[in-house]
Amino acid sequence: MTKETQELDVLQGTAPRVNEVKRFFRVFLSRGLVVFGLVVVILFLIIAAAAPLISPYEPNKQNLREALAPPSAKHLLGTDYLGRDTLSRLIHGSRMSLMVGLVAVGIAAVVGMVLGLVAGFYGSWINLVIMRVVDALMSFPMILLAMLLAGLLGGGLRNVMIALGVAMIPAYARLMCGQVLAIRETDYVMAGRAMGSSNMRLMFRHIVPNAFPPLIVLITMQIGSAILAEAGLSYLGIGITPPTPSWGAMVNDGFPYLLTNPLLSFFPGVAIMIVVFAFNMVGDGLRDALDPRLRGML
C-alpha cells in the first residue's frame, strides 16, 4: 500500500486503526539514518554522564614534556600544546556541549512557548506587541544575535547558555503562536469555552498538548544547533572560558598547528559534526513519526 493510497483511505475513513505507540516506533525506526542518529545520541548521553569514570586522565592536567605528542598507546588521540590528553578533554567536552544544548534549548522552549501561547490565545494588541518584538529578534541571524549577547554578557558557561537561549526564543514563539491560532478555533476548544472552561484550562488542557508535537521536533533539532553555536562561540573566544574543555575551544587551540598536527582540530571537529548530525536525524525521524497525516495508518 502506497503512501498516497493510505492518505486517501484516511480521508475516506476506511484506513485501519493501529496502536499509536506501535505506529510511532515503526515510523520512527523505519530509516537507517534515524536509527544511527538515535544510537549516537544515546552514546553521547552515556559518555557525557560517565565522563569522570571513563576519562583516562584529568582533562586539565598539564605535562609540557609530552606537548603535541602524536597518538600512542599512552595517549590514544595524542596531546595538545600543554600536554593535556586530547581524548580526556574530548570526553569532558561532551558534558559541556550537552549542558549547553539542553539548558539553552530549555530556556528558549519555555519562554518562547509561553510567549507564543499568550500571543496566539489572546490575540488583539497582545499578539501585535509580542510578535513584533519576536520579528525584531528574528531579523538577526541566530548565531549573530548569540554572539552579540555573549559579547555583552561576557564569556563563561552560564552566559553562553543564556545568550543562546535568548537567541533561539523567536523560533519557538512563532511556531507556538501559529499552532495556537489554528487550534483555538477547533470544535473541542469552542465546546470547552461554551461549557465555561477557564482560559488557563483551555490553554493547558486542550491547546498545549495538541500544539506540542511540532515543538518536540524543533527542540530535538535545536539541541544540535545549540551545540554547534556554542562551538562557534568558543572558537571565537567568547564562549566557554579556558581551561574548561570545550569542543569549539579545542578546535581553536589546534588551529595554529593545522599544518604540523592537524589531529588537534580534527578530532573535536568530527565529534561536533557527528553529534549535530545525529540530533538532526533524530529530529527528522520524530517529524515523520509525529506527522498527523500518518496518524492511525498501518
Summary of the structure (lengths in Angstrom):
residues: 298
radius of gyration: 23.0
end to end distance: 9.3
largest distance: 77.1
contacts: 1012
relative contact order: 0.16
helix: 74%
strand: 1%
